[in-house]
Amino acid sequence: MEITYTKQGGYLLPNLTLKETKKRNINKYGRMRLAYLKEYIFI
């Protein structure tokens, strides 16, 4: 695996991407966590 880098302001940052993934159903506790994050973290 080869990682390429981009120079920005004197720093070398890795060029990283995420693979496409399937959307999955979340269970009761996943929905509760998502609701919490939306209410308290992602205002």
C-alpha distance matrix in Angstrom:
0.0 3.8 6.6 9.9 13.2 16.8 19.8 22.6 25.7 24.5 21.4 17.7 16.4 12.8 12.6 11.9 13.3 14.5 14.8 18.4 20.2 23.6 26.5 28.1 31.6 32.1 34.9 37.8 36.2 33.2 35.8 37.7 34.7 33.9 37.6 37.6 34.6 36.3 39.6 38.8 35.4 34.8 38.3
3.8 0.0 3.8 6.6 10.0 13.6 16.5 19.5 22.6 21.3 18.5 14.8 13.8 10.5 10.4 10.9 12.9 15.0 15.9 19.5 21.8 25.4 28.1 30.0 33.5 33.9 36.9 39.7 37.9 34.8 37.2 39.1 35.9 34.9 38.5 38.4 35.2 36.7 39.9 39.0 35.5 34.7 38.1
6.6 3.8 0.0 3.8 6.7 10.3 13.2 16.0 19.1 18.1 15.0 11.3 10.1 6.7 7.0 8.0 10.8 13.4 15.1 18.8 21.2 24.9 27.1 29.2 32.5 32.7 35.7 38.3 36.4 33.2 35.4 37.1 33.8 32.8 36.2 36.0 32.6 34.0 37.2 36.1 32.5 31.7 35.0
9.9 6.6 3.8 0.0 3.8 7.0 10.2 13.2 16.5 15.6 13.1 9.4 8.5 5.9 5.8 8.4 11.3 14.6 16.6 20.0 22.8 26.5 28.6 31.0 34.3 34.5 37.6 40.1 38.3 35.0 36.9 38.6 35.3 33.9 37.2 37.0 33.5 34.5 37.7 36.7 33.0 31.9 34.9
13.2 10.0 6.7 3.8 0.0 3.8 6.6 9.5 12.8 12.0 9.4 5.8 5.3 4.4 5.5 8.9 12.3 15.8 18.4 21.6 24.3 28.1 29.7 32.1 35.2 35.2 38.2 40.4 38.4 35.2 36.9 38.3 34.9 33.5 36.6 36.1 32.5 33.5 36.5 35.3 31.5 30.5 33.3
16.8 13.6 10.3 7.0 3.8 0.0 3.8 6.4 9.9 9.9 8.1 5.5 5.3 6.4 6.7 10.4 13.4 17.1 19.9 22.7 25.6 29.2 30.6 33.2 36.1 36.1 39.3 41.3 39.3 36.0 37.4 38.8 35.4 33.7 36.5 36.1 32.4 33.1 35.9 34.7 31.0 29.7 32.2
19.8 16.5 13.2 10.2 6.6 3.8 0.0 3.8 6.6 6.3 5.5 4.5 6.2 8.9 10.2 13.6 16.7 20.3 23.3 26.1 28.9 32.5 33.6 36.1 38.9 38.6 41.7 43.5 41.3 38.1 39.5 40.5 37.1 35.5 38.1 37.4 33.6 34.4 37.0 35.5 31.7 30.6 32.8
22.6 19.5 16.0 13.2 9.5 6.4 3.8 0.0 3.8 5.6 5.3 6.4 7.1 10.5 11.6 14.6 17.4 20.8 24.1 26.6 29.2 32.7 33.4 35.9 38.4 37.9 40.9 42.4 40.3 37.1 38.2 39.1 35.6 34.0 36.3 35.5 31.7 32.2 34.6 33.1 29.4 28.2 30.1
25.7 22.6 19.1 16.5 12.8 9.9 6.6 3.8 0.0 3.8 5.6 8.4 9.9 13.6 15.2 18.0 20.9 24.1 27.6 30.0 32.5 35.9 36.4 38.7 41.1 40.4 43.2 44.5 42.1 39.1 40.2 40.7 37.2 35.7 37.8 36.7 33.0 33.6 35.6 33.8 30.2 29.2 30.9
24.5 21.3 18.1 15.6 12.0 9.9 6.3 5.6 3.8 0.0 3.8 6.8 9.6 13.2 15.4 18.4 21.7 24.9 28.3 31.1 33.5 37.0 37.8 40.0 42.5 41.7 44.4 45.8 43.3 40.4 41.7 42.3 38.7 37.4 39.7 38.5 34.8 35.7 37.8 35.8 32.2 31.5 33.4
21.4 18.5 15.0 13.1 9.4 8.1 5.5 5.3 5.6 3.8 0.0 3.8 6.2 9.8 12.5 15.1 18.5 21.6 25.0 27.9 30.2 33.7 34.5 36.6 39.1 38.3 41.0 42.5 40.0 37.0 38.6 39.1 35.5 34.4 36.9 35.6 32.0 33.1 35.4 33.4 29.7 29.1 31.3
17.7 14.8 11.3 9.4 5.8 5.5 4.5 6.4 8.4 6.8 3.8 0.0 3.8 6.6 9.5 12.3 15.9 19.1 22.3 25.4 27.8 31.4 32.6 34.7 37.5 36.9 39.8 41.5 39.1 36.1 37.8 38.7 35.1 33.9 36.7 35.7 32.0 33.2 35.8 34.0 30.3 29.6 32.1
16.4 13.8 10.1 8.5 5.3 5.3 6.2 7.1 9.9 9.6 6.2 3.8 0.0 3.8 6.5 8.9 12.4 15.6 18.9 21.9 24.2 27.8 28.9 31.0 33.7 33.2 36.1 37.9 35.6 32.5 34.1 35.1 31.6 30.3 33.2 32.4 28.7 29.8 32.5 31.0 27.2 26.4 29.1
12.8 10.5 6.7 5.9 4.4 6.4 8.9 10.5 13.6 13.2 9.8 6.6 3.8 0.0 3.8 5.8 9.6 12.7 15.8 19.0 21.4 25.1 26.5 28.6 31.6 31.3 34.2 36.3 34.2 31.0 32.9 34.2 30.7 29.5 32.6 32.0 28.5 29.7 32.6 31.3 27.6 26.8 29.8
12.6 10.4 7.0 5.8 5.5 6.7 10.2 11.6 15.2 15.4 12.5 9.5 6.5 3.8 0.0 3.8 6.9 10.5 13.3 16.3 19.1 22.8 24.3 26.8 29.9 30.0 33.2 35.5 33.7 30.3 31.9 33.6 30.4 28.7 31.9 31.7 28.1 29.0 32.2 31.3 27.6 26.3 29.3
11.9 10.9 8.0 8.4 8.9 10.4 13.6 14.6 18.0 18.4 15.1 12.3 8.9 5.8 3.8 0.0 3.8 7.0 10.0 13.2 15.6 19.3 20.9 23.2 26.3 26.4 29.6 31.9 30.2 26.8 28.6 30.3 27.2 25.6 28.9 28.9 25.4 26.5 29.8 29.0 25.4 24.3 27.5
13.3 12.9 10.8 11.3 12.3 13.4 16.7 17.4 20.9 21.7 18.5 15.9 12.4 9.6 6.9 3.8 0.0 3.8 6.7 9.5 12.3 15.9 17.5 20.1 23.3 23.8 27.2 29.7 28.3 24.8 26.4 28.5 25.6 23.8 27.1 27.5 24.2 24.9 28.4 28.2 24.8 23.2 26.5
14.5 15.0 13.4 14.6 15.8 17.1 20.3 20.8 24.1 24.9 21.6 19.1 15.6 12.7 10.5 7.0 3.8 0.0 3.8 6.5 8.7 12.4 14.0 16.4 19.7 20.3 23.6 26.3 25.1 21.6 23.3 25.6 22.9 21.1 24.6 25.3 22.2 23.0 26.6 26.6 23.4 22.0 25.4
14.8 15.9 15.1 16.6 18.4 19.9 23.3 24.1 27.6 28.3 25.0 22.3 18.9 15.8 13.3 10.0 6.7 3.8 0.0 3.8 6.2 9.9 12.4 14.9 18.5 19.6 23.1 26.1 25.3 21.8 23.5 26.2 23.9 22.1 25.6 26.7 24.0 24.7 28.4 28.7 25.8 24.3 27.7
18.4 19.5 18.8 20.0 21.6 22.7 26.1 26.6 30.0 31.1 27.9 25.4 21.9 19.0 16.3 13.2 9.5 6.5 3.8 0.0 3.8 7.0 9.4 12.4 16.0 17.7 21.3 24.4 24.1 20.5 21.8 24.8 22.9 20.8 24.1 25.7 23.2 23.5 27.2 28.1 25.4 23.7 26.9
20.2 21.8 21.2 22.8 24.3 25.6 28.9 29.2 32.5 33.5 30.2 27.8 24.2 21.4 19.1 15.6 12.3 8.7 6.2 3.8 0.0 3.8 6.4 8.9 12.6 14.3 17.8 21.1 21.0 17.5 19.0 22.1 20.5 18.7 22.1 23.8 21.7 22.2 25.9 26.8 24.5 23.1 26.4
23.6 25.4 24.9 26.5 28.1 29.2 32.5 32.7 35.9 37.0 33.7 31.4 27.8 25.1 22.8 19.3 15.9 12.4 9.9 7.0 3.8 0.0 3.8 6.2 9.8 12.3 15.7 19.1 19.6 16.4 17.5 21.0 19.9 18.1 21.2 23.4 21.8 22.0 25.6 27.0 25.2 23.7 26.8
26.5 28.1 27.1 28.6 29.7 30.6 33.6 33.4 36.4 37.8 34.5 32.6 28.9 26.5 24.3 20.9 17.5 14.0 12.4 9.4 6.4 3.8 0.0 3.8 6.9 9.3 12.9 16.1 16.8 13.5 14.1 17.7 17.0 14.9 17.8 20.3 18.9 18.9 22.4 24.1 22.5 21.0 24.0
28.1 30.0 29.2 31.0 32.1 33.2 36.1 35.9 38.7 40.0 36.6 34.7 31.0 28.6 26.8 23.2 20.1 16.4 14.9 12.4 8.9 6.2 3.8 0.0 3.8 6.3 9.6 13.1 14.0 11.1 12.1 15.7 15.3 13.9 16.8 19.2 18.4 18.8 22.0 23.7 22.6 21.6 24.5
31.6 33.5 32.5 34.3 35.2 36.1 38.9 38.4 41.1 42.5 39.1 37.5 33.7 31.6 29.9 26.3 23.3 19.7 18.5 16.0 12.6 9.8 6.9 3.8 0.0 3.8 6.6 9.9 11.5 9.1 9.5 13.2 13.6 12.4 14.8 17.5 17.4 17.7 20.5 22.5 21.9 21.1 23.8
32.1 33.9 32.7 34.5 35.2 36.1 38.6 37.9 40.4 41.7 38.3 36.9 33.2 31.3 30.0 26.4 23.8 20.3 19.6 17.7 14.3 12.3 9.3 6.3 3.8 0.0 3.8 6.8 7.8 5.4 6.4 9.7 10.1 9.6 12.1 14.3 14.5 15.4 17.9 19.6 19.3 19.0 21.7
34.9 36.9 35.7 37.6 38.2 39.3 41.7 40.9 43.2 44.4 41.0 39.8 36.1 34.2 33.2 29.6 27.2 23.6 23.1 21.3 17.8 15.7 12.9 9.6 6.6 3.8 0.0 3.8 5.6 5.2 6.3 8.7 10.0 10.6 12.4 14.4 15.5 16.6 18.5 20.1 20.4 20.6 23.1
37.8 39.7 38.3 40.1 40.4 41.3 43.5 42.4 44.5 45.8 42.5 41.5 37.9 36.3 35.5 31.9 29.7 26.3 26.1 24.4 21.1 19.1 16.1 13.1 9.9 6.8 3.8 0.0 3.8 5.5 5.2 6.3 8.7 10.0 10.7 12.5 14.4 15.5 16.7 18.4 19.3 19.9 22.0
36.2 37.9 36.4 38.3 38.4 39.3 41.3 40.3 42.1 43.3 40.0 39.1 35.6 34.2 33.7 30.2 28.3 25.1 25.3 24.1 21.0 19.6 16.8 14.0 11.5 7.8 5.6 3.8 0.0 3.8 5.4 4.9 6.1 8.5 9.8 10.5 12.3 14.2 15.3 16.3 17.0 18.2 20.5
33.2 34.8 33.2 35.0 35.2 36.0 38.1 37.1 39.1 40.4 37.0 36.1 32.5 31.0 30.3 26.8 24.8 21.6 21.8 20.5 17.5 16.4 13.5 11.1 9.1 5.4 5.2 5.5 3.8 0.0 3.8 5.4 5.1 6.1 8.6 9.9 10.6 12.3 14.2 15.4 15.4 16.0 18.7
35.8 37.2 35.4 36.9 36.9 37.4 39.5 38.2 40.2 41.7 38.6 37.8 34.1 32.9 31.9 28.6 26.4 23.3 23.5 21.8 19.0 17.5 14.1 12.1 9.5 6.4 6.3 5.2 5.4 3.8 0.0 3.8 5.4 5.0 6.1 8.6 9.9 10.5 12.2 14.2 14.8 14.9 17.0
37.7 39.1 37.1 38.6 38.3 38.8 40.5 39.1 40.7 42.3 39.1 38.7 35.1 34.2 33.6 30.3 28.5 25.6 26.2 24.8 22.1 21.0 17.7 15.7 13.2 9.7 8.7 6.3 4.9 5.4 3.8 0.0 3.8 5.5 5.2 6.2 8.7 10.0 10.6 12.2 13.4 14.4 16.2
34.7 35.9 33.8 35.3 34.9 35.4 37.1 35.6 37.2 38.7 35.5 35.1 31.6 30.7 30.4 27.2 25.6 22.9 23.9 22.9 20.5 19.9 17.0 15.3 13.6 10.1 10.0 8.7 6.1 5.1 5.4 3.8 0.0 3.8 5.4 5.0 6.2 8.6 9.9 10.5 10.9 12.2 14.6
33.9 34.9 32.8 33.9 33.5 33.7 35.5 34.0 35.7 37.4 34.4 33.9 30.3 29.5 28.7 25.6 23.8 21.1 22.1 20.8 18.7 18.1 14.9 13.9 12.4 9.6 10.6 10.0 8.5 6.1 5.0 5.5 3.8 0.0 3.8 5.4 5.1 6.2 8.6 10.1 10.0 10.1 12.6
37.6 38.5 36.2 37.2 36.6 36.5 38.1 36.3 37.8 39.7 36.9 36.7 33.2 32.6 31.9 28.9 27.1 24.6 25.6 24.1 22.1 21.2 17.8 16.8 14.8 12.1 12.4 10.7 9.8 8.6 6.1 5.2 5.4 3.8 0.0 3.8 5.5 5.2 6.2 8.6 9.8 10.0 11.4
37.6 38.4 36.0 37.0 36.1 36.1 37.4 35.5 36.7 38.5 35.6 35.7 32.4 32.0 31.7 28.9 27.5 25.3 26.7 25.7 23.8 23.4 20.3 19.2 17.5 14.3 14.4 12.5 10.5 9.9 8.6 6.2 5.0 5.4 3.8 0.0 3.8 5.5 5.2 5.9 7.5 9.1 10.6
34.6 35.2 32.6 33.5 32.5 32.4 33.6 31.7 33.0 34.8 32.0 32.0 28.7 28.5 28.1 25.4 24.2 22.2 24.0 23.2 21.7 21.8 18.9 18.4 17.4 14.5 15.5 14.4 12.3 10.6 9.9 8.7 6.2 5.1 5.5 3.8 0.0 3.8 5.5 5.4 4.9 6.1 8.6
36.3 36.7 34.0 34.5 33.5 33.1 34.4 32.2 33.6 35.7 33.1 33.2 29.8 29.7 29.0 26.5 24.9 23.0 24.7 23.5 22.2 22.0 18.9 18.8 17.7 15.4 16.6 15.5 14.2 12.3 10.5 10.0 8.6 6.2 5.2 5.5 3.8 0.0 3.8 5.9 6.0 5.0 6.5
39.6 39.9 37.2 37.7 36.5 35.9 37.0 34.6 35.6 37.8 35.4 35.8 32.5 32.6 32.2 29.8 28.4 26.6 28.4 27.2 25.9 25.6 22.4 22.0 20.5 17.9 18.5 16.7 15.3 14.2 12.2 10.6 9.9 8.6 6.2 5.2 5.5 3.8 0.0 3.8 6.2 6.5 6.3
38.8 39.0 36.1 36.7 35.3 34.7 35.5 33.1 33.8 35.8 33.4 34.0 31.0 31.3 31.3 29.0 28.2 26.6 28.7 28.1 26.8 27.0 24.1 23.7 22.5 19.6 20.1 18.4 16.3 15.4 14.2 12.2 10.5 10.1 8.6 5.9 5.4 5.9 3.8 0.0 3.8 6.2 6.3
35.4 35.5 32.5 33.0 31.5 31.0 31.7 29.4 30.2 32.2 29.7 30.3 27.2 27.6 27.6 25.4 24.8 23.4 25.8 25.4 24.5 25.2 22.5 22.6 21.9 19.3 20.4 19.3 17.0 15.4 14.8 13.4 10.9 10.0 9.8 7.5 4.9 6.0 6.2 3.8 0.0 3.8 5.8
34.8 34.7 31.7 31.9 30.5 29.7 30.6 28.2 29.2 31.5 29.1 29.6 26.4 26.8 26.3 24.3 23.2 22.0 24.3 23.7 23.1 23.7 21.0 21.6 21.1 19.0 20.6 19.9 18.2 16.0 14.9 14.4 12.2 10.1 10.0 9.1 6.1 5.0 6.5 6.2 3.8 0.0 3.8
38.3 38.1 35.0 34.9 33.3 32.2 32.8 30.1 30.9 33.4 31.3 32.1 29.1 29.8 29.3 27.5 26.5 25.4 27.7 26.9 26.4 26.8 24.0 24.5 23.8 21.7 23.1 22.0 20.5 18.7 17.0 16.2 14.6 12.6 11.4 10.6 8.6 6.5 6.3 6.3 5.8 3.8 0.0
